[in-house]
Amino acid sequence: MRNRRDFVWGAATALGATMTVSTRVAKAAAGPTMSLNVIYPNHDGARFDASYYRSTHIPLAMKVMKAASVILIEGVPMGVSAAPYAMIAHFQFASSEALQAALADPAMAEVRADVAKFTDIRPTLMLGKSH
């Protein structure tokens, strides 16, 4: 039976991806971080300006939310199938309180209004906890 790391590595390399595997484990004492995940489901005819998103929207969102970090995952087609998601933004926060403060900030109205400038996709939001 193949272990999970070998399976993921094999699947990724079969798709032509290069991958770096890190075996470093974060200190448990640091505790979990909270995240806001903004997921843009792809659909036929969807409009998503990834360049505007990266250069304008994300800096605005980071300024307003004061997130500790953000990871952007841009969907790519697999063979002839379109990517199921145009983009996923994974914003990390040091605590639940920091995430709640970000979401309650009145300037979030400006961030939400900016969405129409780069996409017609209605994003799905998911709160999360990373260990």
C-alpha positions as CSV (number, residue, x, y, z in Angstrom):
1,M,0.0,0.0,0.0
2,R,1.4,3.4,-0.9
3,N,1.6,6.1,1.7
4,R,-0.2,9.4,1.3
5,R,2.9,11.4,0.6
6,D,4.0,9.1,-2.2
7,F,0.5,9.1,-3.7
8,V,0.3,12.9,-3.7
9,W,3.9,13.2,-5.1
10,G,3.1,10.7,-7.9
11,A,-0.2,12.4,-8.8
12,A,1.4,15.8,-9.0
13,T,4.4,14.7,-11.0
14,A,2.2,12.8,-13.4
15,L,0.5,16.2,-14.1
16,G,3.9,17.7,-14.8
17,A,4.0,19.6,-11.6
18,T,7.1,20.2,-9.5
19,M,6.8,19.8,-5.8
20,T,8.8,20.4,-2.7
21,V,7.9,18.3,0.3
22,S,8.6,19.8,3.7
23,T,8.7,17.5,6.7
24,R,9.0,20.4,9.2
25,V,6.1,20.4,11.7
26,A,4.9,23.6,13.3
27,K,5.1,23.9,17.1
28,A,1.9,22.7,18.7
29,A,2.4,25.5,21.3
30,A,1.7,28.1,18.7
31,G,-1.9,26.9,18.5
32,P,-4.3,26.9,15.5
33,T,-4.6,29.9,13.2
34,M,-7.9,31.0,11.7
35,S,-8.6,31.5,8.1
36,L,-11.0,33.1,5.7
37,N,-11.2,31.2,2.4
38,V,-12.7,33.0,-0.5
39,I,-13.6,30.5,-3.2
40,Y,-14.6,31.5,-6.8
41,P,-16.4,28.5,-8.4
42,N,-15.8,28.4,-12.2
43,H,-18.6,28.2,-14.7
44,D,-19.0,28.5,-18.5
45,G,-18.5,32.1,-19.6
46,A,-17.2,33.2,-16.2
47,R,-15.2,36.4,-16.1
48,F,-12.2,36.6,-13.7
49,D,-9.4,39.1,-14.2
50,A,-6.6,37.4,-12.3
51,S,-4.1,40.2,-13.0
52,Y,-6.4,42.8,-11.4
53,Y,-7.2,40.4,-8.6
54,R,-3.5,40.0,-7.7
55,S,-2.3,43.6,-8.3
56,T,-5.3,45.6,-6.9
57,H,-7.9,43.6,-5.0
58,I,-5.6,41.5,-2.8
59,P,-3.5,44.5,-1.6
60,L,-6.8,46.3,-0.8
61,A,-8.1,43.2,1.1
62,M,-4.8,42.8,3.0
63,K,-4.8,46.5,4.0
64,V,-8.3,46.4,5.3
65,M,-8.3,42.9,6.9
66,K,-4.8,43.1,8.3
67,A,-4.4,39.3,7.7
68,A,-1.2,37.7,8.7
69,S,-0.8,36.2,5.2
70,V,-2.6,35.2,2.1
71,I,-2.1,32.2,-0.2
72,L,-3.6,32.5,-3.7
73,I,-4.5,29.3,-5.6
74,E,-5.3,29.9,-9.2
75,G,-7.3,27.1,-10.9
76,V,-5.7,25.5,-14.0
77,P,-7.4,23.1,-16.4
78,M,-6.8,19.4,-16.1
79,G,-6.6,18.1,-19.7
80,V,-9.8,19.2,-21.5
81,S,-11.7,19.9,-18.3
82,A,-11.8,23.5,-17.0
83,A,-10.6,24.1,-13.5
84,P,-13.5,23.8,-11.0
85,Y,-12.5,27.0,-9.3
86,A,-11.1,30.2,-10.9
87,M,-9.3,31.2,-7.7
88,I,-9.1,30.4,-4.0
89,A,-7.7,33.0,-1.6
90,H,-6.7,31.6,1.8
91,F,-6.3,34.5,4.3
92,Q,-4.7,33.5,7.6
93,F,-5.2,35.3,10.9
94,A,-3.4,34.8,14.2
95,S,-6.6,34.4,16.2
96,S,-10.4,34.2,16.0
97,E,-10.5,37.7,17.4
98,A,-8.3,39.0,14.6
99,L,-10.6,37.4,12.0
100,Q,-13.8,38.7,13.6
101,A,-12.3,42.2,13.7
102,A,-11.4,42.0,10.0
103,L,-14.9,41.0,9.1
104,A,-16.5,43.7,11.2
105,D,-14.3,46.5,9.8
106,P,-16.6,49.0,8.0
107,A,-14.0,49.3,5.2
108,M,-14.9,45.7,4.2
109,A,-17.7,47.4,2.2
110,E,-15.1,48.8,-0.1
111,V,-13.5,45.3,-0.5
112,R,-16.9,43.8,-1.4
113,A,-17.7,46.6,-3.9
114,D,-14.3,46.0,-5.6
115,V,-15.3,42.4,-6.5
116,A,-17.4,43.5,-9.5
117,K,-14.3,45.1,-11.1
118,F,-12.6,41.7,-11.6
119,T,-15.3,39.0,-11.7
120,D,-19.0,38.1,-12.2
121,I,-18.5,35.0,-10.0
122,R,-20.3,35.0,-6.7
123,P,-17.7,33.8,-4.2
124,T,-18.3,31.2,-1.5
125,L,-16.8,32.0,1.9
126,M,-15.6,29.5,4.3
127,L,-14.1,30.1,7.8
128,G,-11.4,27.6,8.8
129,K,-9.0,26.6,11.4
130,S,-5.4,25.4,10.6
131,H,-3.5,23.2,13.0
